[in-house]
Amino acid sequence: QEIVARTQEAKIVIRASAPQDQVQEIRLYHNGKLLGGKGRNLIVEDDASGTEKTFNLLLLPGENTFRAVAVNSQRTESAPALLLVRYLAPAAPPDPAPAEGITLHLMTIGINVYQNPRYNLNYAAADASGIDAALKAGLSGIVGDIKTHTFRDAGATREAILAAISTVAAEADADDIFVFYYAGHGVMNEAQKQEFYLIPHDLTQLYGNDQGLAAKGISATELRDLAAAIPAQKQLYILDACQSAGAVQSIARRGAAEEKAIAQLARSTGTHWLTASGSEQFANEFDQLGHGAFTYVLLEALAGKAAGSDTRVSVNELKAYLDNFVPEITQRYNGQAQYPASYGYGQDFPISVKR
């Protein structure tokens, strides 16, 4: 179904039913991105019965694709209901330049020093600082403003990170870019192996501590819900996370999230995810590189080595470069290839321009 709209404000009401069961959740995706929470230019209202949900939102100029699904108590997802809304926006004035209306919201987290020193890493902070500098340089010519949220070591607490994400949700526009980079520990909970957690500085026990993970860690589900409230249509999440106890001589092994968990996150938010390694593999830090292997290759890619026929580096070009060169460099330095994992739902977009 296609609708032509001449006003930007829109209200979408979704009703669902589950014969012989109950509706557990109603989801709406706008241009591939999950909508939820209360963000800028978005208000979501739930009916008391749980079978109706109302979304008050702003349309983007041109085509707006909507996909609605319902989930029952068995976590079975319905066939989608599709809607295309074409918003005929007034002609934009020639000035200012388009880039001036785009803001990069950049959040980088790097934790070398944990409150429990057994979990200390060598290069997580350097990785995060390198990505921070590379993205600022690479996007400075194509965005009008850059807002940064930087967390290192003791400053990387659950409260501080979640507060910053809430700030981005309140400030970002649909045309903006949000990049979230995390280098540090990450584990699956042990009770059911169903939830992945990022580990802030002050969580002192990684394993056999599901209660502590829930209290002080940042779960994948929580991150998904927060991301859904961020209006930015262009979002990139990069996880260089570990499941080991830290450095062993010159190498610290850093394992990424389980592939299934990251795939579910990407599918739920309509964004792009890059992870250091696949399931059951570990990513590596090397003294010779001064970085984790994954982020070392990522920095090369952002500097322009991943650019195709032009000078722009897109998210998909980043993925292809990582797939090619992370196994090569880890084979060279460690004798065993490491394979990164990436997932993306939605449109590709430029993330750096070679100078």
Salt bridges, closest charged atoms under 4 A:
GLU2 OE2 - ARG86 NE 2.97
GLU25 OE2 - ARG27 NE 3.10
GLU25 OE1 - ARG75 NH2 3.01
ASP46 OD1 - LYS53 NZ 3.80
GLU52 OE1 - ARG15 NE 2.79
GLU63 OE2 - ARG86 NH1 3.21
GLU77 OE1 - ARG27 NH1 3.29
ASP127 OD2 - ARG254 NH2 2.62
ASP127 OD1 - HIS291 ND1 2.69
ASP132 OD1 - LYS136 NZ 2.95
GLU171 OE1 - LYS147 NZ 3.56
ASP173 OD1 - ARG40 NH1 3.32
ASP176 OD2 - HIS105 NE2 3.01
GLU222 OE1 - ARG158 NH1 2.73
ASP225 OD1 - ARG224 NH2 2.82
ASP240 OD2 - ARG254 NH2 3.28
GLU285 OE2 - ARG254 NE 3.40
GLU300 OE2 - LYS305 NZ 3.38
ASP310 OD2 - ARG312 NH2 3.08
GLU328 OE2 - ARG332 NH2 3.26
